[in-house]
Amino acid sequence: KLIVADFKVLQKELAQLLDDNYRAPPEEQLEVLEFDLDTDTREGLLADAEQERDNARRLLEAECRDCHRLSEVIKKNTWDQMQVKSRCIKAMLGDFSVDNYGLPPNPPSIQEQLVWECEARRLTIEMSQEDHFEPWFPFPDDTKSVPVSVSTATMVIPKESQEECEKENPYLLFGSSSYQFVEISPLHCSQFEMCSSFANTSEIILLERVCIDLREYFNKLFDDMFLLKEKEMTLLADRNARLRHILSELRVTCNAPMAVLPPEDAHWSQEEKTEKIVTIEDSEVAETPYISPSEQALLDQKAAEEERIRRLLAADNFRELALIEMMDGMLEVHWEDELKKEVPKPKCMLEKDPEDYNEVDLKAIKEYEEKCKVLLSERERYRKLLEIEYKKLENTIQESLTKFDNSLFELFQTRLKVEAAMNHEQLKILRIHQLNDDRIRREIQEKEIIQKVQITEKESDFAHKQVTLMQEATNECRNNYDALVVKDKAMGKKFKQEFANTSATPAVLEQLVKYFRRRPKLQQRATQFPTLLLELARCVVENDSSFMPPEFHEFLSALDTLDLPSSASTHFDETVWATLVRVRRAKIESELKVRAYALELKEAEYTVSVVTKQMRAARERASANVAELRAAREDKIRLSRDLQVQLVMKQGLVETPLTGHISDFQHAILINPKIVEKINQHVKTAGTKKLDAMKQVTKFHRINKYKEWEYKKMKMECEDLEEKLNNIESIKVTLEVKQYLKELIKPRERDPMEDEGALLKQTEDNYKNAVKCIQDEIIIVDEKIENFKKLNKKADRSILDLKCDVSEQQFERDLKLEETVSEAARRRMDMIVRRSQLVTKIQQVHNDKLVLQTELELLRLRTYPTLKYKAPISYDQTHQHQS
């Protein structure tokens, strides 16, 4: 406890000393290290920290070296290897960009191979110049047959058709649009002549060279556009600097700031300046780079040297110094610089009160006011000039950037066309590879089929030989069987002759025949093997039963039992019985042999039928393989004749439904547009005739309807007249009426019938006149209809032309660019309106602040009335005073 108490006392004393040191003057203060009581521990900790820092520094330096080495390897293998680096150009106003083609250097081996292929192709063309067959060119009608190989003296291609094709488009059958951008070598092989692997290989190399030429062509256009953008960026920076100067002049000199933001210069992106990818600038690093003391010393020494040189140059340049001292560094005074200066006030306005002014002072004040008015008018004129220049510069910048974006968009369209041409060439290369693969595959398939044909032919020949041998053996077996059958039948017929030298009577012979026909029973299973039957037949004669199956032992035992004399029902002579046994055993031997040879013949015929079937199957396989070989060769010949040709056509000229596969054009037909135009013209002519016929029919129906109406009208008039006549006839006339009528007729002395005839004639004349007027009106109306039809046709043509012009204008319009420009203008206008609102709000807040300050000062004056206070002038009052 005492030690702890002493330690706390020391801590307090040390803290007191540190406080005293902190309160002491700077020149009397000691360092904090002087109060350290455990120097050994501190030095050990410092040494450990130094070691740790050294280890960390070494580790970081090693990591930096590894990263630097890895970046150098990557740069060497990827960036430095590229002959043309990839980069892009972004639009100034739009939202699109155009990329160039990054190109690696061409290896010398590829260049040598290209030269070799070109020379080989040139020699091939020269050697086959007089032996060249082009069946796609038309021949005269009198040419009945054209040989496969003819010379120029015997085959004459019509020059008119050939010149016409070349005049239309010499690269029509080239299969790509590359000729629009680069020059096509005449060494290219035609699509109708690519029938060998050598020609296909050389064509692939030439097409790859065309792709490289297309990339180089576009890269050249890209470089020109990149230089144009650099020029535009420089001009934009200069014009923006001028705009900023104008805004500064309006704000400082004319005291009339514009409510617009200062323009910002455009900057290059990393995709445009690709050199920024492999170089790191100090502005890209967030942290301040570390500078060692040695490097700092070198930098200080360099800065001191530059300052010394600058002072020496400044000491020698006494003319510029004198000019700066006398005329602010300019030989002539600028008008705008003079406008920045204020008119000096007269001394009377500064030293006297208005009550003490005399005539000279008033005259000086009047001159001062006139100078102020002149200065304000000059500033106003300068402001208008600056605003006009500002608007002109804005319009110039907008037009320049729009023009550049249009040029860049044209370059973008050119890139799309070049990319399409490259895709055409790549498609040709892929098709050539596919053609080579198909040719190789078909040759391999043909070889495999030939091998199959050879194998099947050998199998067929071997089967035929086997069938021949088997048929010979079968014939021999059949002959043996027939001989045995004849011998067996003969033995049955000579049975009674065997007993001619014996004492057998006819009755005994009849009994002997019955005993002769007796046979031991043989199992069915034992009769299925001809070899065993032959062996059994031998055993029957030789009476040897060794090595035989049990069934045959039973048969032989039963046969021996039958041979015993005791088996007979009556007693026979021994000689007769012995003869019977001998003949019966011979007969059994013959029957067994016949049965064995029958089985052999059956097996032989079955084997012959099986081998014959195998021979027929082998022949069928051989025929199928031969047919397959013939079909493969015909397919090969058909593909060599029915070539696949690549053509470049406009999308509107293709009427085939497209799915993205070459099989879409498998059943397509290529038709000349002139034929289609002729067909369309015939269709239009037929349509015109149909319309004319329909008009005639319509006119006929209209006239027919009108005639029917006239007929009905006249029929109704006749009916009315008949009814009127009936009415007149049905009227009863009295004597008084007759007398009255006579009196009426007397002065005129006219017959009533004549009056009726005159009335009818007048009615008929009126009717004819009305019909004639109506016909005249119909003719006039028809003429008006024809005139209106002509006017309608003319209007239709003008409408069609106007629609074409509108479609062309719509096609030429850049909707995306217009939308981008309108969106940018709208955004800019929104920003201007927002800034105006913000400025108005700021002015209002400033005025409210000044009013509040004034009220605060007034309150203070009430509290401290002895203090003088001058009310501040508000922003609006200041602005009105300046105005």
Backbone hydrogen bonds, N-H to C=O, Kabsch-Sander energy under -0.5 kcal/mol:
donor,donor_aa,acceptor,acceptor_aa,energy
5,A,1,K,-2.4
6,D,2,L,-2.8
7,F,3,I,-2.5
8,K,4,V,-2.1
9,V,5,A,-2.0
10,L,6,D,-2.2
11,Q,7,F,-2.1
12,K,8,K,-2.3
13,E,9,V,-2.3
14,L,10,L,-2.7
15,A,11,Q,-2.6
16,Q,12,K,-2.4
17,L,13,E,-2.5
18,L,14,L,-2.3
19,D,15,A,-2.2
20,D,16,Q,-2.5
21,N,17,L,-2.5
22,Y,18,L,-2.0
23,R,19,D,-2.0
24,A,20,D,-1.1
28,E,25,P,-1.2
29,Q,25,P,-0.8
29,Q,26,P,-0.7
34,E,31,E,-1.0
35,F,32,V,-1.6
36,D,33,L,-1.6
39,T,37,L,-0.7
42,R,38,D,-1.8
43,E,39,T,-2.8
44,G,40,D,-2.5
45,L,41,T,-2.7
46,L,42,R,-2.7
47,A,43,E,-2.5
48,D,44,G,-2.6
49,A,45,L,-2.7
50,E,46,L,-2.6
51,Q,47,A,-2.6
52,E,48,D,-2.7
53,R,49,A,-2.8
54,D,50,E,-2.5
55,N,51,Q,-2.6
56,A,52,E,-2.7
57,R,53,R,-2.8
58,R,54,D,-2.6
59,L,55,N,-2.7
60,L,56,A,-2.7
61,E,57,R,-2.8
62,A,58,R,-2.6
63,E,59,L,-2.5
64,C,60,L,-2.8
65,R,61,E,-2.6
66,D,62,A,-2.6
67,C,63,E,-2.8
68,H,64,C,-2.8
69,R,65,R,-2.7
70,L,66,D,-3.0
71,S,67,C,-2.8
72,E,68,H,-2.3
73,V,69,R,-2.4
74,I,70,L,-2.7
75,K,71,S,-2.8
76,K,72,E,-2.6
77,N,73,V,-2.5
78,T,74,I,-2.0
79,W,74,I,-0.7
80,D,75,K,-3.7
82,M,78,T,-0.6
82,M,79,W,-0.9
83,Q,103,L,-1.6
84,V,103,L,-2.4
88,C,271,E,-1.4
89,I,98,V,-2.3
91,A,96,F,-2.3
98,V,89,I,-2.2
100,N,87,R,-2.4
102,G,100,N,-0.6
103,L,84,V,-1.2
111,Q,107,P,-1.7
112,E,108,P,-2.7
113,Q,109,S,-2.5
114,L,110,I,-2.5
115,V,111,Q,-2.4
116,W,112,E,-2.5
117,E,113,Q,-2.7
118,C,114,L,-2.4
119,E,115,V,-2.3
120,A,116,W,-2.6
121,R,117,E,-2.7
122,R,118,C,-2.4
123,L,119,E,-2.3
124,T,120,A,-2.2
125,I,121,R,-2.3
126,E,122,R,-2.4
127,M,123,L,-2.5
128,S,124,T,-2.0
129,Q,126,E,-0.8
134,E,132,H,-0.5
137,F,134,E,-1.3
143,T,140,P,-1.2
144,K,142,D,-0.8
154,T,151,S,-0.6
155,M,151,S,-2.1
156,V,154,T,-0.5
157,I,155,M,-0.6
162,Q,158,P,-1.8
163,E,159,K,-3.1
164,E,160,E,-2.3
165,C,161,S,-2.4
166,E,162,Q,-2.4
167,K,163,E,-2.4
168,E,164,E,-2.1
169,N,165,C,-2.5
172,L,169,N,-1.5
174,F,171,Y,-1.1
180,Q,177,S,-1.3
181,F,178,S,-2.0
182,V,178,S,-2.4
188,H,185,S,-1.2
193,E,190,S,-1.5
195,C,193,E,-2.0
200,N,196,S,-2.1
201,T,197,S,-2.5
202,S,198,F,-2.3
203,E,199,A,-2.2
204,I,200,N,-2.2
205,I,201,T,-1.9
206,L,202,S,-2.2
207,L,203,E,-2.6
208,E,204,I,-2.3
209,R,205,I,-1.7
210,V,206,L,-1.8
211,C,207,L,-2.1
212,I,208,E,-1.9
213,D,209,R,-2.4
214,L,210,V,-2.4
215,R,211,C,-2.1
216,E,212,I,-2.5
217,Y,213,D,-2.6
218,F,214,L,-2.4
219,N,215,R,-2.6
220,K,216,E,-1.9
221,L,217,Y,-1.8
222,F,218,F,-2.8
223,D,219,N,-2.5
224,D,220,K,-2.0
225,M,221,L,-2.3
226,F,222,F,-2.4
227,L,223,D,-2.3
228,L,224,D,-2.1
229,K,225,M,-2.2
230,E,226,F,-2.2
231,K,227,L,-2.2
232,E,228,L,-2.4
233,M,229,K,-2.9
234,T,230,E,-2.2
235,L,231,K,-2.6
236,L,232,E,-2.8
237,A,233,M,-2.3
238,D,234,T,-2.2
239,R,235,L,-2.7
240,N,236,L,-2.7
241,A,237,A,-2.2
242,R,238,D,-2.1
243,L,239,R,-2.5
244,R,240,N,-2.7
245,H,241,A,-2.2
246,I,242,R,-2.4
247,L,243,L,-2.6
248,S,244,R,-2.3
249,E,245,H,-2.5
250,L,246,I,-2.7
251,R,247,L,-2.0
252,V,248,S,-3.0
253,T,249,E,-1.5
254,C,249,E,-1.9
256,A,250,L,-3.2
260,V,258,M,-1.7
272,E,269,S,-0.5
273,K,269,S,-2.5
274,T,272,E,-1.1
276,K,273,K,-1.9
277,I,274,T,-1.6
278,V,275,E,-0.7
279,T,275,E,-0.6
281,E,279,T,-0.5
284,E,281,E,-1.0
285,V,281,E,-0.5
285,V,282,D,-0.8
286,A,284,E,-0.5
292,S,290,Y,-0.5
296,Q,292,S,-2.7
297,A,293,P,-2.3
298,L,294,S,-2.0
299,L,295,E,-2.4
300,D,296,Q,-2.6
301,Q,297,A,-2.3
302,K,298,L,-2.3
303,A,299,L,-2.6
304,A,300,D,-2.4
305,E,301,Q,-2.0
306,E,302,K,-2.3
307,E,303,A,-2.4
308,R,304,A,-2.2
309,I,305,E,-2.3
310,R,306,E,-2.4
311,R,307,E,-2.3
312,L,308,R,-2.2
313,L,309,I,-2.4
314,A,310,R,-2.5
315,A,311,R,-2.4
316,D,312,L,-1.6
317,N,313,L,-1.4
318,F,316,D,-1.7
321,L,317,N,-1.4
322,A,318,F,-2.3
323,L,319,R,-2.5
324,I,320,E,-2.7
325,E,321,L,-2.3
326,M,322,A,-2.4
327,M,323,L,-2.8
328,D,324,I,-1.1
329,G,323,L,-1.6
330,M,327,M,-1.5
338,E,334,H,-1.5
339,L,335,W,-1.4
340,K,336,E,-0.7
341,K,337,D,-0.5
341,K,338,E,-0.9
350,L,346,P,-0.8
351,E,347,K,-2.9
352,K,348,C,-2.2
356,D,353,D,-1.6
357,Y,354,P,-1.0
362,L,358,N,-2.4
363,K,359,E,-2.6
364,A,360,V,-2.5
365,I,361,D,-2.7
366,K,362,L,-2.5
367,E,363,K,-2.6
368,Y,364,A,-2.3
369,E,365,I,-2.4
370,E,366,K,-2.4
371,K,367,E,-2.6
372,C,368,Y,-2.2
373,K,369,E,-2.4
374,V,370,E,-2.6
375,L,371,K,-2.7
376,L,372,C,-2.6
377,S,373,K,-2.6
378,E,374,V,-2.6
379,R,375,L,-2.5
380,E,376,L,-2.4
381,R,377,S,-2.5
382,Y,378,E,-2.6
383,R,379,R,-2.5
384,K,380,E,-2.2
385,L,381,R,-2.2
386,L,382,Y,-2.5
387,E,383,R,-2.7
388,I,384,K,-2.6
389,E,385,L,-2.7
390,Y,386,L,-2.5
391,K,387,E,-2.4
392,K,388,I,-2.5
393,L,389,E,-2.7
394,E,390,Y,-2.5
395,N,391,K,-2.7
396,T,392,K,-2.9
397,I,393,L,-2.9
398,Q,394,E,-2.6
399,E,395,N,-3.0
400,S,396,T,-2.8
401,L,397,I,-2.8
402,T,398,Q,-2.6
403,K,399,E,-2.7
404,F,400,S,-2.3
405,D,401,L,-2.7
406,N,402,T,-2.3
407,S,403,K,-2.3
408,L,404,F,-2.8
409,F,405,D,-2.5
410,E,406,N,-2.3
411,L,407,S,-2.1
412,F,408,L,-2.2
413,Q,409,F,-2.5
414,T,410,E,-2.3
415,R,411,L,-2.5
416,L,412,F,-2.1
417,K,413,Q,-2.2
418,V,414,T,-3.0
419,E,415,R,-3.2
420,A,416,L,-2.2
421,A,417,K,-2.5
422,M,418,V,-2.6
423,N,419,E,-2.3
424,H,420,A,-2.2
425,E,421,A,-2.2
426,Q,422,M,-2.9
427,L,423,N,-2.5
428,K,424,H,-2.1
429,I,425,E,-2.4
430,L,426,Q,-2.8
431,R,427,L,-2.5
432,I,428,K,-2.4
433,H,429,I,-2.6
434,Q,430,L,-2.6
435,L,431,R,-2.6
436,N,432,I,-2.7
437,D,433,H,-2.8
438,D,434,Q,-2.8
439,R,435,L,-2.5
440,I,436,N,-2.8
441,R,437,D,-2.9
442,R,438,D,-2.6
443,E,439,R,-2.3
444,I,440,I,-2.6
445,Q,441,R,-2.5
446,E,442,R,-2.6
447,K,443,E,-2.4
448,E,444,I,-2.5
449,I,445,Q,-2.3
450,I,446,E,-2.5
451,Q,447,K,-2.5
452,K,448,E,-2.3
453,V,449,I,-2.7
454,Q,450,I,-2.7
455,I,451,Q,-2.6
456,T,452,K,-3.0
457,E,453,V,-2.5
458,K,454,Q,-2.3
459,E,455,I,-2.6
460,S,456,T,-2.5
461,D,457,E,-2.7
462,F,458,K,-2.8
463,A,459,E,-2.5
464,H,460,S,-2.3
465,K,461,D,-2.4
466,Q,462,F,-2.3
467,V,463,A,-2.4
468,T,464,H,-2.3
469,L,465,K,-2.6
470,M,466,Q,-2.8
471,Q,467,V,-2.7
472,E,468,T,-2.3
473,A,469,L,-2.6
474,T,470,M,-2.6
475,N,471,Q,-2.7
476,E,472,E,-2.4
477,C,473,A,-2.5
478,R,474,T,-2.5
479,N,475,N,-2.6
480,N,476,E,-2.4
481,Y,477,C,-2.2
482,D,478,R,-2.8
483,A,479,N,-2.5
484,L,480,N,-2.5
485,V,481,Y,-2.4
486,V,482,D,-2.4
487,K,483,A,-2.5
488,D,484,L,-2.7
489,K,485,V,-2.4
490,A,486,V,-2.3
491,M,487,K,-2.2
492,G,488,D,-1.7
493,K,489,K,-1.8
494,K,490,A,-2.0
495,F,492,G,-0.7
498,E,494,K,-1.1
498,E,495,F,-0.8
499,F,496,K,-1.0
500,A,497,Q,-1.4
502,T,499,F,-0.9
509,L,505,T,-2.7
510,E,506,P,-2.1
511,Q,507,A,-1.8
512,L,508,V,-2.8
513,V,509,L,-2.6
514,K,510,E,-1.4
515,Y,511,Q,-2.2
516,F,512,L,-2.6
517,R,513,V,-1.6
518,R,515,Y,-0.7
526,A,523,Q,-0.6
527,T,523,Q,-0.5
527,T,524,Q,-1.1
528,Q,525,R,-1.0
529,F,526,A,-0.5
533,L,529,F,-1.8
534,L,530,P,-2.4
535,E,531,T,-2.3
536,L,532,L,-2.6
537,A,533,L,-2.5
538,R,534,L,-2.2
539,C,535,E,-2.3
540,V,536,L,-2.2
541,V,537,A,-1.5
542,E,538,R,-3.3
543,N,539,C,-2.2
548,M,545,S,-0.7
553,H,549,P,-1.6
554,E,550,P,-2.2
555,F,551,E,-1.9
556,L,552,F,-2.9
557,S,553,H,-2.6
558,A,554,E,-2.7
559,L,555,F,-2.2
560,D,556,L,-2.7
561,T,557,S,-2.1
562,L,558,A,-2.0
563,D,559,L,-1.7
564,L,560,D,-0.7
564,L,561,T,-0.8
567,S,564,L,-1.5
568,A,565,P,-1.5
577,W,573,D,-2.9
578,A,574,E,-2.7
579,T,575,T,-2.4
580,L,576,V,-2.5
581,V,577,W,-2.6
582,R,578,A,-2.6
583,V,579,T,-3.0
584,R,580,L,-2.9
585,R,581,V,-2.6
586,A,582,R,-2.1
587,K,583,V,-2.8
588,I,584,R,-3.0
589,E,585,R,-2.6
590,S,586,A,-2.5
591,E,587,K,-2.6
592,L,588,I,-2.7
593,K,589,E,-2.4
594,V,590,S,-2.8
595,R,591,E,-2.8
596,A,592,L,-2.7
597,Y,593,K,-3.3
598,A,594,V,-2.2
599,L,595,R,-2.2
600,E,596,A,-2.6
601,L,597,Y,-2.6
602,K,598,A,-2.6
603,E,599,L,-2.8
604,A,600,E,-2.8
605,E,601,L,-2.7
606,Y,602,K,-2.5
607,T,603,E,-2.8
608,V,604,A,-2.9
609,S,605,E,-2.5
610,V,606,Y,-2.4
611,V,607,T,-2.9
612,T,608,V,-2.5
613,K,609,S,-2.3
614,Q,610,V,-2.3
615,M,611,V,-2.6
616,R,612,T,-2.7
617,A,613,K,-2.8
618,A,614,Q,-2.6
619,R,615,M,-2.5
620,E,616,R,-2.8
621,R,617,A,-2.7
622,A,618,A,-2.5
623,S,619,R,-2.8
624,A,620,E,-2.9
625,N,621,R,-2.7
626,V,622,A,-2.5
627,A,623,S,-2.8
628,E,624,A,-2.7
629,L,625,N,-2.7
630,R,626,V,-2.7
631,A,627,A,-2.8
632,A,628,E,-2.6
633,R,629,L,-2.4
634,E,630,R,-2.6
635,D,631,A,-2.7
636,K,632,A,-2.3
637,I,633,R,-2.6
638,R,634,E,-2.9
639,L,635,D,-2.7
640,S,636,K,-1.9
641,R,637,I,-1.5
642,D,638,R,-4.1
643,L,641,R,-1.7
645,V,643,L,-0.6
647,L,645,V,-0.5
649,M,647,L,-0.6
653,L,650,K,-1.3
654,V,651,Q,-1.2
655,E,653,L,-0.6
664,D,661,H,-1.4
665,F,662,I,-1.7
666,Q,663,S,-1.5
668,A,665,F,-0.6
671,I,669,I,-0.6
675,I,672,N,-0.7
676,V,672,N,-1.7
677,E,673,P,-2.7
678,K,674,K,-2.5
679,I,675,I,-2.7
680,N,676,V,-2.8
681,Q,677,E,-2.4
682,H,678,K,-2.6
683,V,679,I,-2.7
684,K,680,N,-2.8
685,T,681,Q,-2.7
686,A,682,H,-2.9
687,G,683,V,-2.7
688,T,684,K,-2.6
689,K,685,T,-2.6
690,K,686,A,-2.5
691,L,687,G,-2.5
692,D,688,T,-2.6
693,A,689,K,-2.8
694,M,690,K,-2.7
695,K,691,L,-2.5
696,Q,692,D,-2.7
697,V,693,A,-2.8
698,T,694,M,-2.8
699,K,695,K,-2.9
700,F,696,Q,-2.8
701,H,697,V,-2.8
702,R,698,T,-2.4
703,I,699,K,-2.7
704,N,700,F,-3.1
705,K,701,H,-2.7
706,Y,702,R,-2.1
707,K,703,I,-2.8
708,E,704,N,-2.7
709,W,705,K,-2.3
710,E,706,Y,-2.5
711,Y,707,K,-2.9
712,K,708,E,-2.8
713,K,709,W,-2.6
714,M,710,E,-2.9
715,K,711,Y,-2.7
716,M,712,K,-2.4
717,E,713,K,-2.3
718,C,714,M,-2.7
719,E,715,K,-2.3
720,D,716,M,-2.4
721,L,717,E,-2.6
722,E,718,C,-3.0
723,E,719,E,-2.6
724,K,720,D,-2.4
725,L,721,L,-2.9
726,N,722,E,-2.9
727,N,723,E,-2.6
728,I,724,K,-2.5
729,E,725,L,-2.9
730,S,726,N,-2.3
731,I,727,N,-0.6
731,I,728,I,-0.9
733,V,731,I,-0.6
734,T,732,K,-0.6
738,K,734,T,-2.4
739,Q,735,L,-2.7
740,Y,736,E,-2.4
741,L,737,V,-2.8
742,K,738,K,-2.7
743,E,739,Q,-2.2
744,L,740,Y,-1.9
745,I,741,L,-2.1
746,K,742,K,-2.3
748,R,744,L,-0.5
749,E,745,I,-3.3
750,R,745,I,-0.5
755,D,751,D,-1.7
756,E,752,P,-2.3
757,G,753,M,-2.5
758,A,754,E,-2.8
759,L,755,D,-2.6
760,L,756,E,-2.6
761,K,757,G,-2.6
762,Q,758,A,-2.7
763,T,759,L,-2.5
764,E,760,L,-2.6
765,D,761,K,-2.7
766,N,762,Q,-2.7
767,Y,763,T,-2.4
768,K,764,E,-2.7
769,N,765,D,-2.8
770,A,766,N,-2.6
771,V,767,Y,-2.6
772,K,768,K,-2.7
773,C,769,N,-2.7
774,I,770,A,-2.5
775,Q,771,V,-2.6
776,D,772,K,-2.6
777,E,773,C,-2.8
778,I,774,I,-2.5
779,I,775,Q,-2.6
780,I,776,D,-2.6
781,V,777,E,-2.8
782,D,778,I,-2.8
783,E,779,I,-2.5
784,K,780,I,-2.6
785,I,781,V,-2.6
786,E,782,D,-2.6
787,N,783,E,-2.6
788,F,784,K,-2.9
789,K,785,I,-2.3
790,K,786,E,-2.5
791,L,787,N,-2.8
792,N,788,F,-2.8
793,K,789,K,-2.9
794,K,790,K,-2.8
795,A,791,L,-2.9
796,D,792,N,-3.0
797,R,793,K,-2.7
798,S,794,K,-2.6
799,I,795,A,-2.9
800,L,796,D,-2.9
801,D,797,R,-2.8
802,L,798,S,-2.8
803,K,799,I,-2.8
804,C,800,L,-2.4
805,D,801,D,-2.8
806,V,802,L,-2.9
807,S,803,K,-2.9
808,E,804,C,-2.8
809,Q,805,D,-2.8
810,Q,806,V,-3.0
811,F,807,S,-2.8
812,E,808,E,-2.5
813,R,809,Q,-1.3
815,L,813,R,-0.9
818,E,814,D,-2.6
819,E,815,L,-2.8
820,T,816,K,-2.3
821,V,817,L,-2.8
822,S,818,E,-3.0
823,E,819,E,-2.6
824,A,820,T,-2.6
825,A,821,V,-2.7
826,R,822,S,-2.7
827,R,823,E,-2.7
828,R,824,A,-2.7
829,M,825,A,-2.8
830,D,826,R,-2.7
831,M,827,R,-2.5
832,I,828,R,-2.4
833,V,829,M,-2.9
834,R,830,D,-2.7
835,R,831,M,-2.8
836,S,832,I,-2.6
837,Q,833,V,-2.5
838,L,834,R,-2.7
839,V,835,R,-3.0
840,T,836,S,-2.7
841,K,837,Q,-2.6
842,I,838,L,-2.8
843,Q,839,V,-2.7
844,Q,840,T,-2.4
845,V,841,K,-2.7
846,H,842,I,-2.8
847,N,843,Q,-2.7
848,D,844,Q,-2.7
849,K,845,V,-2.4
850,L,846,H,-2.5
851,V,847,N,-2.6
852,L,848,D,-2.4
853,Q,849,K,-2.6
854,T,850,L,-2.6
855,E,851,V,-2.6
856,L,852,L,-2.4
857,E,853,Q,-2.5
858,L,854,T,-2.4
859,L,855,E,-2.2
860,R,856,L,-2.1
861,L,857,E,-2.5
862,R,858,L,-1.6
863,T,859,L,-1.4
864,Y,860,R,-3.6
867,L,864,Y,-1.1
871,A,869,Y,-0.6
878,T,874,S,-2.5
879,H,875,Y,-2.3
880,Q,876,D,-2.4
881,H,877,Q,-2.6
882,Q,878,T,-2.4
883,S,879,H,-2.0
